[in-house]
């Protein structure tokens, strides 16, 4: 049995939020933070104000699990307008329509998709939160400075056309962390001899966190959190798992390694107690030992109480 709520002053779990248009990811964090202060709240994966959809918030000790949610594959529905470009690669920037642009056929677009699937090199938009010599790229761009960002590898698991009626192109994209969807639309259009700006974006899933099960940000109250909070275990379902004895949990609580001969694990491992509650994240120290890297037993002990 799992539990997500500690006592009146502490919570431990995750929220699957449907972020509304124009709200920032920080706005969502702040709204929940005001309800449960001083409990910590963090988000796993920024959504721009232009974007809507799934935003996973981590509450209390579950903020230690943000990195694992961020590693999950993400799915988006992105809408683009062909035949125009902007400095931000979306409608938020200065949009310029091309003169006599090429109008790709549906066949042209489908034929181009494979080159944007798999691990590809992608140049992030200059209006992004990436730091350049300690400053955000978007701050430098807004100040009129010449911003140059290097291409970097990103992974596109799946890419397909949902609807195409020129100039509007709607794509369904499943991708890894760090992918800029507006850059993907820009680069796809450039490969077709034209340009594109992103007009809307909805994140429909992060792993098993889907838009169908997301809750509306405006409807969250202190009372509703008890019902809507998801167990911390949902953040690490993609990790290998190990069950610990009471004695082993005591050791991990004290930062000690545990003996697990020939455990066979590689990378981080979710450690559970005999009740199926997440009590730690451990990692191999040797082929026969596991070391704790994050202790969650105290949080789940309170939650169970």
C-alpha positions in Angstrom: 0.0 0.0 0.0 1.3 3.5 -0.8 0.4 6.8 0.7 1.1 10.3 -0.4 0.1 12.7 2.3 2.2 13.1 5.4 0.7 15.3 8.2 -1.1 18.6 8.1 2.1 20.5 7.3 3.9 18.1 4.9 3.1 16.4 1.6 5.1 13.9 -0.3 4.1 13.0 -3.9 3.4 14.4 -7.4 0.8 16.4 -9.2 -0.1 16.1 -12.9 -1.1 19.6 -13.9 -2.7 20.8 -17.1 -0.8 24.1 -17.5 -3.0 26.7 -19.1 -2.0 29.1 -21.9 0.0 32.1 -20.9 0.8 30.8 -17.4 4.5 30.1 -16.8 5.7 26.9 -15.1 6.8 29.0 -12.2 3.2 30.4 -11.9 2.0 26.8 -11.5 4.6 26.1 -8.8 3.8 29.3 -7.0 0.0 28.6 -6.9 0.6 25.2 -5.2 3.4 26.5 -3.0 1.0 29.1 -1.5 -1.4 26.4 -0.5 1.1 24.2 1.3 3.9 26.5 2.4 6.5 25.8 3.8 6.5 22.5 1.9 8.9 22.6 -1.2 7.4 22.4 -4.7 9.3 22.0 -7.9 8.4 21.2 -11.5 9.9 18.6 -13.9 10.3 20.1 -17.3 9.5 23.8 -18.2 6.7 24.7 -20.5 6.8 28.1 -22.2 3.8 30.5 -21.7 2.7 29.7 -25.3 2.5 26.0 -24.4 -0.2 24.1 -22.6 -0.5 20.6 -21.2 1.2 18.2 -18.8 3.4 19.7 -16.1 4.5 17.4 -13.3 4.9 19.1 -9.9 6.9 17.3 -7.2 6.0 18.1 -3.6 8.0 17.8 -0.4 10.8 15.2 -0.4 9.6 14.2 -3.9 11.5 17.2 -5.3 14.5 14.9 -5.0 12.9 12.8 -7.8 12.5 15.7 -10.4 15.5 14.4 -12.4 13.8 11.0 -12.9 10.6 12.6 -14.2 12.6 14.8 -16.6 14.2 11.7 -18.1 10.9 10.3 -19.2 9.9 10.5 -22.9 7.6 13.4 -23.7 4.8 13.7 -26.2 3.6 16.9 -27.9 1.1 18.1 -30.4 2.8 21.0 -32.2 1.1 23.3 -34.7 3.1 25.3 -37.2 2.5 27.9 -39.9 4.6 27.4 -43.0 5.9 30.2 -45.2 6.9 32.5 -42.4 9.7 32.9 -39.8 10.4 34.7 -36.6 13.4 35.4 -34.4 11.9 33.3 -31.6 10.7 30.5 -34.0 7.1 31.0 -32.7 4.4 33.6 -32.8 5.9 35.4 -29.7 8.6 36.9 -31.9 8.5 39.2 -34.9 6.8 37.2 -37.6 7.8 37.8 -41.3 5.9 36.2 -44.1 8.0 34.9 -47.0 7.4 36.3 -50.5 6.3 33.5 -52.9 7.2 30.7 -50.5 7.4 27.1 -51.6 4.3 25.1 -50.7 5.3 21.6 -49.8 2.9 18.7 -50.5 1.9 16.2 -47.9 4.1 13.7 -49.6 7.1 16.1 -49.4 6.6 16.5 -45.6 6.2 12.8 -44.9 9.3 12.0 -47.0 11.3 14.5 -44.9 10.3 13.2 -41.5 12.7 10.2 -41.3 15.8 12.5 -41.3 14.4 14.1 -38.1 13.8 10.8 -36.3 16.3 9.2 -34.0 19.3 11.1 -32.5 19.7 14.3 -34.4 21.6 17.6 -34.0 19.4 20.5 -33.1 20.2 24.2 -32.7 18.1 25.7 -29.9 16.2 28.9 -30.5 18.0 32.0 -29.4 14.9 32.9 -27.2 15.6 30.1 -24.8 16.7 29.6 -21.2 20.0 28.2 -22.2 22.9 30.0 -20.5 25.6 31.8 -22.5 28.5 32.9 -20.3 26.2 32.9 -17.3 23.3 34.7 -18.9 20.1 33.4 -20.3 20.0 33.4 -24.1 16.6 35.1 -24.2 17.9 38.0 -22.1 20.8 38.5 -24.5 18.5 38.2 -27.5 16.0 40.8 -26.0 18.9 43.1 -25.5 19.7 43.0 -29.2 22.9 41.1 -28.8 24.1 38.5 -31.4 23.3 35.1 -29.8 24.9 32.0 -31.3 23.9 28.6 -29.8 25.7 25.4 -30.8 23.7 22.5 -32.1 23.4 19.6 -29.7 22.1 16.1 -29.8 18.4 15.4 -29.1 16.4 12.2 -29.5 13.1 12.1 -31.5 11.4 8.8 -30.9 8.4 9.3 -33.1 7.3 12.0 -35.6 4.2 12.0 -37.7 1.7 14.3 -39.4 -1.6 14.7 -37.6 -3.1 17.2 -40.1 -1.8 19.4 -43.0 -3.8 22.1 -44.7 -1.4 24.8 -45.9 -0.1 26.9 -44.2 -1.0 24.9 -41.0 0.9 21.8 -40.2 0.1 19.7 -37.0 2.7 17.2 -35.8 2.6 14.5 -33.2 6.1 14.3 -31.6 7.5 11.9 -29.0 11.0 13.0 -27.9 13.6 12.9 -25.2 14.6 15.6 -22.7 16.1 18.9 -24.1 14.2 18.9 -27.4 12.8 22.2 -28.6 9.7 21.6 -30.6 9.8 25.0 -32.3 13.3 24.3 -33.5 12.1 21.0 -34.9 9.4 22.7 -36.9 11.9 25.3 -38.1 14.4 22.8 -39.2 11.8 20.6 -40.9 10.5 23.6 -42.9 14.0 24.6 -43.9 14.7 21.1 -45.2 11.6 21.6 -47.5 12.9 25.0 -48.8 10.6 27.1 -46.7 10.2 28.4 -43.1 7.8 27.9 -40.2 6.8 29.3 -36.9 5.1 27.4 -34.1 1.6 28.7 -33.4 0.6 26.4 -30.5 2.0 23.6 -28.5 0.4 21.0 -26.1 2.4 18.5 -24.1 0.2 15.5 -24.1 2.3 13.2 -21.9 5.4 12.8 -19.8 5.9 9.0 -19.5 2.7 7.7 -18.0 1.6 11.2 -16.9 -1.0 12.0 -19.6 -3.2 15.0 -20.5 -6.3 12.9 -20.0 -5.5 12.5 -16.3 -4.1 16.0 -15.7 -5.9 18.3 -13.3 -6.7 21.9 -14.0 -4.5 24.4 -12.2 -7.3 26.8 -11.4 -9.3 24.1 -9.6 -6.6 23.2 -7.1 -7.3 23.8 -3.4 -5.7 22.7 -0.2 -8.4 20.1 0.2 -8.3 18.8 -3.3 -4.5 18.1 -3.0 -5.2 15.2 -0.8 -7.2 13.5 -3.5 -5.1 14.6 -6.5 -1.6 13.9 -5.2 0.1 10.9 -6.8 2.5 8.6 -5.0 6.2 9.3 -5.3 6.6 5.8 -6.8 5.1 7.1 -10.0 8.2 9.1 -10.7 10.5 6.1 -10.8 8.5 3.4 -12.5 11.0 3.3 -15.3 13.9 2.5 -13.0 15.0 -1.0 -11.9 13.6 -1.9 -8.5 14.8 -3.7 -5.4 13.1 -4.6 -2.2 15.0 -3.8 1.0 14.7 -5.5 4.4 14.1 -3.4 7.6 17.8 -3.8 8.4 18.9 -2.6 5.0 16.6 0.4 5.2 18.2 1.3 8.5 21.6 1.2 6.8 20.5 3.4 3.9 19.0 5.8 6.3 22.4 6.2 7.8 24.2 6.5 4.5 25.7 3.1 4.7 26.1 0.7 1.8 24.3 -2.6 1.7 25.5 -6.0 0.6 23.8 -7.4 -2.5 26.0 -10.0 -4.1 25.9 -10.0 -7.9 23.0 -7.5 -7.9 23.5 -7.0 -11.7 22.2 -3.4 -11.6 23.5 -0.5 -13.7 22.5 3.1 -12.9 20.1 4.3 -10.3 17.7 1.8 -8.7 14.4 2.5 -6.9 14.4 0.8 -3.5 11.1 -0.2 -1.8 10.1 -1.6 1.6 8.0 -4.7 1.9 4.8 -2.6 1.7 5.8 -1.3 -1.7 6.7 2.2 -0.6 9.6 4.0 -2.1 12.3 4.4 0.6 15.4 5.3 -1.3 17.3 5.6 -4.5 20.4 3.5 -4.6 23.1 2.9 -7.1 25.9 0.3 -7.5 29.0 0.9 -5.5 30.5 -2.4 -6.7 29.2 -5.6 -8.3 28.2 -6.7 -4.8 27.2 -3.5 -3.0 24.5 -0.8 -3.3 25.0 2.7 -1.9 22.2 5.2 -1.1 22.1 8.4 -3.1 18.7 9.7 -1.9 16.9 8.7 1.3 13.1 8.9 1.3 12.2 6.5 4.1 11.4 9.2 6.6 9.0 10.8 4.2 7.1 7.6 3.6 7.2 6.7 7.3 5.3 9.9 8.0 3.0 9.3 5.0 2.0 5.9 6.3 1.3 7.4 9.7 
